[in-house]
Amino acid sequence: MREVWGRVVRLLAADDPETGRLVRLLITLVLAWSLATTSPERAPALEWAALGASMACWLAFVVLDGRFPRVAVALLGAGSVIAALVSGSGDAGPPVFVFAMLLLFAAHGTPGMGAIAAVTAADMAAMAAGMVWWGQPRSAIVVRGAVVVCTVLFALHRRQYRRAQQDRARAMALDERARIARELHDVLAHSLGALGVQLEVAEAVLTERGDVEAAVTRIRRSRALAREGLVEARSAVAALREDVPPLPDALSLMVAEHRRDHDVAAELRTTGTRRPITPAAEVCLLRTAREALTNAAKHAPGEPVTVEIGYGDAAVRLVVRNPYALGSEPAGMPVGHGLQGMRERLALAGGTLGAGPVGGCWEVRAEVPE
């Protein structure tokens, strides 16, 4: 019993709250109650036949919607028109059938705008004709028509909102796929690129100089790079599965790891009022800081590094700075596709990247809006 109840709860949790199973069950109960409590005084055979046909269309819609949605919504529209023909009798049942079925028809994702407009016009015409035949006043016809139009407009608004939500979820999923691909590409490209260089050097010293000892050293270095790359790939996957920590805390840990691993002076400075920013901006700044620290360790070994994070009025700026020897090639400069990768990553979050020598230091400057 508990397993069955759990399955029911899961089905309802995954159901559409506006047009799903629970809503259709409630509408079925309301229509059945309306049919059972209807007691026509004038033309009872006509009203009972119309409501019975409309109820049959509704039940057919519920059964067929999953496998044959076009046939199902066609029956739903037909059922609303049939009920509209007898909605002027004065009983409450026919209008309940009309509004319930027309509401779900317009909110359903299958029919197009032309079909919705056609069914709405047919309902209003049938309703007006029935009310005239039953002798209802013109004011009642106008009011009933206004209620029909409001019902359809509300249903169309909800349908458009659901479609916008679905498009947004699809776009977010595509962005997440691109982010995962970009993160893994950065890790693997860096590791495999360095591994390929070491293997090429090992091949060269073997074939050109016959230096077995140097080749063995390069191979061992290649094995270490492969091991480090695997660790980085696992770390990247683990980071993608977890929430991103607050930016200052994550940068503090990164700077501490750089200080410990490379035995250099590394400092983190924070200016402005610390506040939460978007996860996309945090990930971009963290990846930029890691890339800049990696390049600083590679091109300026032993030099101190300063990481600054500044909270401005509408943007957050990251600056990674390390000295380089004057008259030599600026150290810390991203090589290969590192600079381009950082720039593309920041551009996706609406940010900018700048890198270059400033006052005897190499600076990487990244800025993203909040």
RODO-2510 file (C-alpha; in nm, 4 decimals, decimal comma):
residues 370
     n   res          X          Y          Z
     1     m     0,0000     0,0000     0,0000
     2     r     0,2824     0,2371     0,0867
     3     e     0,4519     0,1619    -0,2469
     4     v     0,1310     0,2338    -0,4388
     5     w     0,0790     0,5583    -0,2502
     6     g     0,4401     0,6592    -0,3163
     7     r     0,3923     0,5943    -0,6873
     8     v     0,0787     0,8082    -0,6897
     9     v     0,2597     1,0904    -0,5117
    10     r     0,5464     1,0761    -0,7639
    11     l     0,3027     1,0862    -1,0567
    12     l     0,1237     1,3886    -0,9133
    13     a     0,4518     1,5653    -0,8358
    14     a     0,5677     1,5229    -1,1964
    15     d     0,2262     1,6185    -1,3371
    16     d     0,1312     1,9449    -1,5027
    17     p    -0,0492     2,1432    -1,2291
    18     e    -0,2821     2,3099    -1,4831
    19     t    -0,3706     2,0473    -1,7449
    20     g    -0,2437     1,7221    -1,5945
    21     r    -0,4044     1,4131    -1,4453
    22     l    -0,5229     1,5722    -1,1213
    23     v    -0,6909     1,8607    -1,3028
    24     r    -0,8623     1,6220    -1,5440
    25     l    -0,9812     1,4045    -1,2574
    26     l    -1,1318     1,7071    -1,0830
    27     i    -1,2969     1,8248    -1,4063
    28     t    -1,4371     1,4768    -1,4619
    29     l    -1,5909     1,4799    -1,1132
    30     v    -1,7333     1,8294    -1,1664
    31     l    -1,8843     1,7353    -1,5039
    32     a    -2,0297     1,4129    -1,3625
    33     w    -2,1824     1,6058    -1,0730
    34     s    -2,3227     1,8675    -1,3120
    35     l    -2,4706     1,5938    -1,5305
    36     a    -2,6226     1,4159    -1,2314
    37     t    -2,7821     1,7304    -1,0853
    38     t    -2,9213     1,8641    -1,4140
    39     s    -3,3018     1,8498    -1,4279
    40     p    -3,4207     2,0065    -1,7556
    41     e    -3,7788     2,1280    -1,7634
    42     r    -3,7923     2,2335    -2,1293
    43     a    -3,6782     2,0028    -2,4096
    44     p    -3,5330     1,7477    -2,1661
    45     a    -3,4552     1,4945    -2,4373
    46     l    -3,2478     1,7509    -2,6309
    47     e    -3,0561     1,8694    -2,3234
    48     w    -2,9865     1,5191    -2,1914
    49     a    -2,8699     1,4047    -2,5347
    50     a    -2,6408     1,7074    -2,5750
    51     l    -2,4882     1,6731    -2,2275
    52     g    -2,4489     1,2968    -2,2711
    53     a    -2,2659     1,3480    -2,6028
    54     s    -2,0511     1,6203    -2,4480
    55     m    -1,9617     1,3928    -2,1548
    56     a    -1,8706     1,1166    -2,3975
    57     c    -1,6409     1,3575    -2,5841
    58     w    -1,4739     1,4522    -2,2568
    59     l    -1,4142     1,0921    -2,1521
    60     a    -1,2790     1,0108    -2,4986
    61     f    -1,0429     1,3067    -2,4688
    62     v    -0,9115     1,1834    -2,1328
    63     v    -0,8509     0,8335    -2,2715
    64     l    -0,7023     0,9314    -2,6099
    65     d    -0,4964     1,2405    -2,5235
    66     g    -0,1804     1,0480    -2,4400
    67     r    -0,1640     0,8530    -2,7685
    68     f    -0,3730     1,0554    -3,0151
    69     p    -0,3612     1,4195    -2,8989
    70     r    -0,5004     1,5698    -3,2193
    71     v    -0,8048     1,3435    -3,2190
    72     a    -0,8471     1,4030    -2,8456
    73     v    -0,8491     1,7827    -2,8673
    74     a    -1,0837     1,7692    -3,1665
    75     l    -1,3311     1,5724    -2,9530
    76     l    -1,2795     1,8202    -2,6697
    77     g    -1,3665     2,1127    -2,8956
    78     a    -1,6678     1,9281    -3,0365
    79     g    -1,7914     1,8523    -2,6852
    80     s    -1,7792     2,2196    -2,5878
    81     v    -1,9791     2,3212    -2,8985
    82     i    -2,2417     2,0518    -2,8313
    83     a    -2,2857     2,1723    -2,4725
    84     a    -2,3024     2,5336    -2,5927
    85     l    -2,6111     2,4501    -2,8021
    86     v    -2,8146     2,3835    -2,4865
    87     s    -2,6487     2,6359    -2,2556
    88     g    -2,9486     2,8706    -2,2816
    89     s    -3,1882     2,6305    -2,1090
    90     g    -3,1378     2,7945    -1,7713
    91     d    -2,9738     2,4936    -1,6057
    92     a    -2,6231     2,5271    -1,4574
    93     g    -2,4911     2,2061    -1,6142
    94     p    -2,4432     2,3116    -1,9798
    95     p    -2,2409     2,6296    -1,9018
    96     v    -2,0156     2,4260    -1,6712
    97     f    -1,9474     2,1845    -1,9578
    98     v    -1,8769     2,4702    -2,1999
    99     f    -1,6370     2,6664    -1,9809
   100     a    -1,4496     2,3641    -1,8444
   101     m    -1,3927     2,2060    -2,1856
   102     l    -1,3157     2,5331    -2,3635
   103     l    -1,0693     2,6314    -2,0901
   104     l    -0,8745     2,3073    -2,1243
   105     f    -0,8940     2,3198    -2,5043
   106     a    -0,7364     2,6659    -2,5178
   107     a    -0,4733     2,5770    -2,2546
   108     h    -0,3748     2,2540    -2,4296
   109     g    -0,0493     2,2664    -2,6225
   110     t    -0,1717     2,0788    -2,9313
   111     p    -0,4263     2,3054    -3,1082
   112     g    -0,3027     2,6113    -3,2941
   113     m    -0,4364     2,9634    -3,2624
   114     g    -0,6586     2,9177    -3,5660
   115     a    -0,8267     2,6117    -3,4151
   116     i    -0,8722     2,7868    -3,0805
   117     a    -1,0289     3,0896    -3,2488
   118     a    -1,2582     2,8658    -3,4568
   119     v    -1,3799     2,6640    -3,1569
   120     t    -1,4288     2,9815    -2,9515
   121     a    -1,6341     3,1408    -3,2308
   122     a    -1,8380     2,8213    -3,2734
   123     d    -1,9070     2,8073    -2,8988
   124     m    -2,0174     3,1705    -2,8897
   125     a    -2,2407     3,1280    -3,1956
   126     a    -2,3974     2,8069    -3,0624
   127     m    -2,4427     2,9626    -2,7203
   128     a    -2,6081     3,2740    -2,8671
   129     a    -2,8369     3,0651    -3,0878
   130     g    -2,9385     2,8424    -2,7990
   131     m    -3,0052     3,1343    -2,5669
   132     v    -3,2181     3,3050    -2,8328
   133     w    -3,4105     2,9807    -2,8918
   134     w    -3,4736     2,9462    -2,5179
   135     g    -3,5803     3,3110    -2,4916
   136     q    -3,2896     3,4482    -2,2908
   137     p    -3,2454     3,8313    -2,2908
   138     r    -2,9767     3,9929    -2,5054
   139     s    -2,7916     4,1223    -2,2003
   140     a    -2,7399     3,7649    -2,0818
   141     i    -2,6024     3,6711    -2,4246
   142     v    -2,3518     3,9593    -2,4105
   143     v    -2,2427     3,8716    -2,0568
   144     r    -2,2035     3,5020    -2,1425
   145     g    -1,9978     3,5924    -2,4505
   146     a    -1,7704     3,8221    -2,2477
   147     v    -1,7120     3,5441    -1,9964
   148     v    -1,6180     3,3071    -2,2809
   149     v    -1,3664     3,5559    -2,4213
   150     c    -1,2106     3,6124    -2,0768
   151     t    -1,1875     3,2364    -2,0224
   152     v    -1,0070     3,1834    -2,3521
   153     l    -0,7692     3,4754    -2,2956
   154     f    -0,6787     3,3438    -1,9505
   155     a    -0,6138     2,9957    -2,0903
   156     l    -0,3980     3,1366    -2,3712
   157     h    -0,1952     3,3383    -2,1226
   158     r    -0,1274     3,0293    -1,9126
   159     r    -0,0366     2,8294    -2,2234
   160     q     0,2086     3,0945    -2,3389
   161     y     0,3598     3,1128    -1,9897
   162     r     0,4140     2,7365    -1,9796
   163     r     0,5774     2,7423    -2,3218
   164     a     0,8074     3,0250    -2,2126
   165     q     0,9028     2,8236    -1,9049
   166     q     0,9780     2,5184    -2,1188
   167     d     1,1912     2,7246    -2,3581
   168     r     1,3791     2,8744    -2,0645
   169     a     1,4435     2,5310    -1,9135
   170     r     1,5646     2,4034    -2,2513
   171     a     1,7972     2,7020    -2,2911
   172     m     1,9342     2,6530    -1,9396
   173     a     2,0000     2,2865    -2,0139
   174     l     2,1880     2,3782    -2,3318
   175     d     2,3909     2,6401    -2,1435
   176     e     2,4763     2,3837    -1,8774
   177     r     2,5898     2,1368    -2,1429
   178     a     2,8088     2,4030    -2,3004
   179     r     2,9559     2,4952    -1,9632
   180     i     3,0371     2,1331    -1,8800
   181     a     3,1954     2,0835    -2,2226
   182     r     3,3985     2,4022    -2,1827
   183     e     3,5240     2,3100    -1,8350
   184     l     3,6260     1,9603    -1,9374
   185     h     3,7838     2,0922    -2,2576
   186     d     3,9964     2,3360    -2,0584
   187     v     4,1190     2,0631    -1,8242
   188     l     4,1834     1,8012    -2,0906
   189     a     4,3359     2,0402    -2,3421
   190     h     4,5859     2,1670    -2,0861
   191     s     4,6816     1,8199    -1,9611
   192     l     4,6932     1,6438    -2,2966
   193     g     4,8767     1,9322    -2,4613
   194     a     5,1530     1,9228    -2,2013
   195     l     5,1616     1,5435    -2,2213
   196     g     5,2029     1,5562    -2,5998
   197     v     5,4940     1,8009    -2,5712
   198     q     5,6768     1,5779    -2,3241
   199     l     5,6306     1,2688    -2,5421
   200     e     5,7553     1,4539    -2,8510
   201     v     6,0681     1,5624    -2,6621
   202     a     6,1238     1,2063    -2,5390
   203     e     6,0966     1,0765    -2,8966
   204     a     6,3384     1,3417    -3,0183
   205     v     6,6091     1,2688    -2,7605
   206     l     6,5812     0,8968    -2,8346
   207     t     6,5882     0,9122    -3,2134
   208     e     6,8261     1,2046    -3,2592
   209     r     7,0680     1,1757    -2,9660
   210     g     7,0063     0,8284    -2,8273
   211     d     6,9883     0,9728    -2,4754
   212     v     6,7954     0,7024    -2,2921
   213     e     6,8222     0,8693    -1,9516
   214     a     6,6746     1,1984    -2,0760
   215     a     6,3970     1,0094    -2,2573
   216     v     6,3127     0,8157    -1,9405
   217     t     6,2953     1,1436    -1,7485
   218     r     6,0545     1,2848    -2,0052
   219     i     5,8399     0,9709    -1,9976
   220     r     5,8207     0,9853    -1,6215
   221     r     5,7188     1,3478    -1,6480
   222     s     5,4538     1,2472    -1,9021
   223     r     5,3181     0,9868    -1,6623
   224     a     5,3006     1,2491    -1,3871
   225     l     5,1179     1,4877    -1,6200
   226     a     4,8689     1,2174    -1,7128
   227     r     4,8051     1,1484    -1,3449
   228     e     4,7629     1,5190    -1,2696
   229     g     4,5279     1,5589    -1,5652
   230     l     4,3103     1,2752    -1,4416
   231     v     4,2937     1,4330    -1,0971
   232     e     4,2008     1,7709    -1,2490
   233     a     3,9312     1,6114    -1,4658
   234     r     3,7803     1,4387    -1,1631
   235     s     3,7954     1,7640    -0,9680
   236     a     3,6209     1,9481    -1,2517
   237     v     3,3408     1,6902    -1,2663
   238     a     3,3043     1,7029    -0,8877
   239     a     3,2896     2,0830    -0,8965
   240     l     3,0207     2,0744    -1,1655
   241     r     2,8086     1,8460    -0,9477
   242     e     2,8318     2,0716    -0,6425
   243     d     2,7222     2,4229    -0,5660
   244     v     2,9819     2,6916    -0,6253
   245     p     3,1087     2,8284    -0,2890
   246     p     3,1063     3,2055    -0,2239
   247     l     3,3597     3,3771    -0,4444
   248     p     3,5917     3,5204    -0,1734
   249     d     3,6034     3,1857     0,0106
   250     a     3,6806     2,9942    -0,3083
   251     l     3,9527     3,2432    -0,4055
   252     s     4,1035     3,2246    -0,0569
   253     l     4,1324     2,8467    -0,0842
   254     m     4,2781     2,8764    -0,4342
   255     v     4,5413     3,1279    -0,3222
   256     a     4,6313     2,9126    -0,0210
   257     e     4,6760     2,6078    -0,2466
   258     h     4,8969     2,8103    -0,4837
   259     r     5,1086     2,9340    -0,1918
   260     r     5,1513     2,5796    -0,0556
   261     d     5,2091     2,3992    -0,3850
   262     h     5,4598     2,6461    -0,5322
   263     d     5,6206     2,7803    -0,2127
   264     v     5,5733     3,1432    -0,3128
   265     a     5,4159     3,4455    -0,1511
   266     a     5,0483     3,4683    -0,2522
   267     e     4,7981     3,7185    -0,1179
   268     l     4,4256     3,7800    -0,1593
   269     r     4,2859     4,1317    -0,1273
   270     t     3,9177     4,2222    -0,1197
   271     t     3,7727     4,5696    -0,1719
   272     g     3,4140     4,6873    -0,1627
   273     t     3,1163     4,5345     0,0127
   274     r     3,1059     4,1590    -0,0189
   275     r     2,7749     4,0358    -0,1601
   276     p     2,6410     3,7350    -0,3543
   277     i     2,6685     3,7377    -0,7331
   278     t     2,5271     3,5083    -0,9994
   279     p     2,6669     3,1520    -1,0164
   280     a     2,7706     3,2060    -1,3795
   281     a     2,9792     3,5098    -1,2832
   282     e     3,1372     3,3220    -0,9915
   283     v     3,2364     3,0257    -1,2087
   284     c     3,3868     3,2553    -1,4741
   285     l     3,5954     3,4489    -1,2238
   286     l     3,7119     3,1337    -1,0469
   287     r     3,8215     2,9683    -1,3714
   288     t     3,9974     3,2871    -1,4804
   289     a     4,1815     3,3099    -1,1481
   290     r     4,2901     2,9466    -1,1682
   291     e     4,4156     2,9883    -1,5253
   292     a     4,6060     3,3052    -1,4326
   293     l     4,7672     3,1391    -1,1278
   294     t     4,8657     2,8374    -1,3383
   295     n     5,0316     3,0603    -1,5966
   296     a     5,2056     3,2630    -1,3247
   297     a     5,3547     2,9445    -1,1770
   298     k     5,4611     2,8289    -1,5229
   299     h     5,6137     3,1500    -1,6581
   300     a     5,7194     3,3279    -1,3364
   301     p     5,8283     3,0552    -1,0930
   302     g     5,9196     3,1814    -0,7473
   303     e     5,7591     3,5238    -0,8012
   304     p     5,4921     3,6508    -0,5594
   305     v     5,1314     3,6663    -0,6777
   306     t     4,8557     3,9037    -0,5731
   307     v     4,4880     3,8317    -0,6331
   308     e     4,2444     4,1194    -0,5893
   309     i     3,8661     4,0959    -0,5936
   310     g     3,6765     4,4250    -0,6010
   311     y     3,3008     4,4730    -0,5636
   312     g     3,1923     4,7795    -0,7590
   313     d     2,8518     4,9410    -0,7970
   314     a     2,7332     4,7144    -1,0792
   315     a     3,0236     4,4801    -1,1520
   316     v     3,2862     4,2621    -0,9853
   317     r     3,6505     4,2889    -1,0928
   318     l     3,9257     4,0310    -1,0535
   319     v     4,2946     4,1248    -1,0912
   320     v     4,5769     3,8684    -1,0786
   321     r     4,9230     4,0292    -1,0733
   322     n     5,2772     3,8865    -1,0646
   323     p     5,6175     4,0489    -1,1409
   324     y     5,8365     3,9634    -1,4373
   325     a     6,1941     4,0545    -1,5169
   326     l     6,2195     4,3791    -1,7133
   327     g     6,3602     4,3346    -2,0620
   328     s     6,2383     3,9771    -2,0866
   329     e     5,9186     3,8270    -2,2166
   330     p     5,6329     3,9137    -1,9782
   331     a     5,5766     3,6250    -1,7425
   332     g     5,2374     3,4882    -1,6601
   333     m     5,1068     3,5491    -2,0099
   334     p     4,8489     3,2825    -2,1078
   335     v     4,9750     3,0610    -2,3863
   336     g     4,7959     2,8602    -2,6525
   337     h     4,4195     2,9005    -2,6246
   338     g     4,4252     2,9964    -2,2549
   339     l     4,3652     3,3687    -2,3079
   340     q     4,1009     3,3068    -2,5731
   341     g     3,9275     3,0498    -2,3536
   342     m     3,9132     3,2932    -2,0609
   343     r     3,7801     3,5695    -2,2850
   344     e     3,5069     3,3446    -2,4307
   345     r     3,4059     3,2204    -2,0868
   346     l     3,3717     3,5762    -1,9552
   347     a     3,1867     3,6930    -2,2676
   348     l     2,9157     3,4318    -2,2034
   349     a     2,8523     3,5990    -1,8665
   350     g     2,8635     3,9485    -2,0205
   351     g     3,2130     4,0183    -1,8885
   352     t     3,5430     4,1399    -2,0307
   353     l     3,9061     4,0340    -2,0048
   354     g     4,2281     4,2283    -2,0292
   355     a     4,5872     4,1052    -1,9940
   356     g     4,9234     4,2734    -2,0303
   357     p     5,2269     4,4271    -1,8600
   358     v     5,1608     4,7075    -1,6122
   359     g     5,4474     4,8677    -1,4183
   360     g     5,6830     4,5711    -1,4235
   361     c     5,4055     4,3194    -1,3512
   362     w     5,1879     4,1021    -1,5680
   363     e     4,8207     4,1642    -1,4943
   364     v     4,5123     3,9671    -1,5839
   365     r     4,1992     4,1781    -1,5345
   366     a     3,8513     4,0285    -1,5549
   367     e     3,5226     4,2089    -1,4923
   368     v     3,1699     4,0698    -1,4937
   369     p     2,8381     4,2445    -1,4272
   370     e     2,6194     4,1286    -1,1428
***
